[in-house]
Amino acid sequence: MKKHTLVTMMAVLLVAMLSCEDELTTIPKDTITDQGITFSANEMEMYANQFYTSLPGTMAAWAWESDAASDNDVPASFTSYPLAFGTQTIPASGGGWGWGNIRNVNFFLDNISVSEAPQSAQDKYLGEILFFKAFFYFDLMKRFGDLPWLSTTLDVDSPELFEGRLSRSVVADSILSVLDRSIDKLPSKSQTQEGRIHRDVALLFKARVALYEGTWEKYHAGTPFEGDGRDVNRFFTQARDAAEEVMEGGYTLYNDFSHPEIPDGFSYWRLFSTPSSEISSISEVLLAREYSADLDLIYWGQQIRTSGGPNGHGISKSLVDAYLCDDGLPIGISPQYMGDETLEEVTTNRDPRMKMTISTPGMPIKISNGIVDAYQLPFLTLNPWPNTTGYQIYKWLSPFIATEDASGNNTSNAVPLFRYAEALLIAAEAHEELGTCTQEVLDRTINLLRDRAGVPHLDETVGFSDPNWNFPGLTPLMNEIRRERRVELAFEGFRRDDLYRWAATDLIRAPRLGSKLEQWRDRPFEPAYDVDEVSTRIENVDGYISPLLQTFGEGEVGFDPSKNYLAPLPVDQLTLNPNLGQNPGY
């Protein structure tokens, strides 16, 4: 088995280095020391390996959970997403306020100077550790906003334990500075072992962080969640430049997939159902998390075909409506739009990516020993894993169970984490924020994605007015760039962050709807599904499935824009250090 498979699957821990607690203000019982640690190349590799397991993992985490707190998905259990649905309370402890990973990366940074390993090895692992420091800090900043900045490991006398938090603007600048150091140290992809962080991954992550913070500070200006008031264009410039540098790295969009049981043009879908043994051949993927049936490192690849996965999920009407028609026009003005009375109607004449994301009649869901199982009706009543909307996820589903190193419902397919398409989308959005998005920019960003999908090009003038634009106060071009991002990156873990950074309160609070309920009458469901019996509980006034109707009624969900853009700090940490201060509204 290739060594790279182990990198993302196993954390080989150096016990002497890792005796610490999560909370910032809790001092470890045993002081971490460098006694006996030489930081050889092997020790540095093992130390870095522990952080790879913090990268997003199985398909389930993406397909079911990643967009559940956004308008792309309708979860059956809204209490699992307390910020998005307004049920967040102040925790007594924990709540995500964890600093163990930051302490562990700082320990490495404090002690690497003792290493006598070759400089190339020191640089490589230093670059990885710096990347993970930025990765962990970005996660904390998205959740809590202002943060302490810890440059070194702390002990019982460290004054940082009792200081206040720095502005998120300063924290973001510090994250980007750490990423610059990481980029400077990391080798290129061609010089990096498969499955490990390389220079272009750090560049793309820098672009992601910079775009996030620039838009957060721009669209939250004048609210309790704003930054420190400095010019946000510095973030957009960094996002643009980092994305452009990735674009110059020789990557291409994957467009070579063919299979006799799968329609032509399904390369986009194949990205998310590629065996780990083949993922390195796909140039679009900068980094993927890999699995191995030989090592029993597998995950569910079939559970989403009819159910909604753990806790129950379904694709939202909002996402379904976002896909353009195949003439390049939105459903509100396109003569190609067939309506949404049935699944067949709503998916006809649409952006082909729609059928690569949503399961539709005729598409294979399982291919085994020459036998093809096609689309099955959703488990609308299955407890505890119902499909909540009638719209099932097809993206990430792998029909090739028996032929691709797995069995039953399991798969060892790779999970792409960083891909070239994101760089194209970041570049386009950053250019538009800076007022520099020309046709030339669109043709080497958005329109490359549309070429693969088979959708007409986006013109810099847009050429139409959509009565249903999500952001009527912004330019038509920005609306279409944001639409493209939503469609291309659906169920890859971006939509919740996008809504929060854009301060898109109306979209976060909008009722979560699904398909028309009536279309499921008299279908041969197993178990039986009685439309009349459930209509009073989940059918809204317009005939759409509304899984949360009994909780929120016909109106908006409970998201509170005065506080729910950030999470609260736990009580125990505020007791230990009142200088941290609580987040707005709590």
HELIX and SHEET records of a PDB file:
HELIX    1   1 LYS A    3  VAL A    7  1                                   5    
HELIX    2   2 VAL A   15  MET A   17  5                                   3    
HELIX    3   3 ALA A   41  TYR A   52  1                                  12    
HELIX    4   4 MET A   59  ALA A   60  1                                   2    
HELIX    5   5 ALA A   61  SER A   66  3                                   6    
HELIX    6   6 PHE A   78  SER A   80  5                                   3    
HELIX    7   7 PRO A   82  PHE A   85  1                                   4    
HELIX    8   8 GLY A  100  ASN A  111  1                                  12    
HELIX    9   9 ILE A  112  VAL A  114  5                                   3    
HELIX   10  10 GLN A  119  PHE A  144  1                                  26    
HELIX   11  11 PRO A  159  PHE A  162  5                                   4    
HELIX   12  12 ARG A  168  LYS A  185  1                                  18    
HELIX   13  13 LYS A  189  GLN A  191  5                                   3    
HELIX   14  14 ARG A  199  TYR A  219  1                                  21    
HELIX   15  15 ASN A  233  MET A  247  1                                  15    
HELIX   16  16 SER A  267  ARG A  270  1                                   4    
HELIX   17  17 ILE A  279  SER A  281  5                                   3    
HELIX   18  18 GLN A  303  ARG A  305  5                                   3    
HELIX   19  19 LYS A  317  ALA A  322  1                                   6    
HELIX   20  20 LEU A  343  VAL A  346  1                                   4    
HELIX   21  21 PRO A  352  MET A  354  5                                   3    
HELIX   22  22 TYR A  420  LEU A  434  1                                  15    
HELIX   23  23 GLN A  439  ASP A  443  1                                   5    
HELIX   24  24 ILE A  446  ALA A  453  1                                   8    
HELIX   25  25 PRO A  476  GLU A  488  1                                  13    
HELIX   26  26 ARG A  495  ARG A  501  1                                   7    
HELIX   27  27 THR A  505  ARG A  509  1                                   5    
HELIX   28  28 LEU A  517  TRP A  520  5                                   4    
HELIX   29  29 VAL A  531  ILE A  538  1                                   8    
HELIX   30  30 LEU A  549  PHE A  552  1                                   4    
HELIX   31  31 VAL A  571  LEU A  576  1                                   6    
HELIX   32  32 PRO A  578  LEU A  580  5                                   3    
SHEET    1   A 2 VAL A 285  ARG A 289  0                                        
SHEET    2   A 2 VAL A 415  ARG A 419 -1                                        
SHEET    1   B 2 TYR A 299  TRP A 300  0                                        
SHEET    2   B 2 ASN A 410  THR A 411 -1                                        
SHEET    1   C 2 PRO A 364  SER A 368  0                                        
SHEET    2   C 2 ILE A 371  ALA A 374 -1                                        
END                                                                             
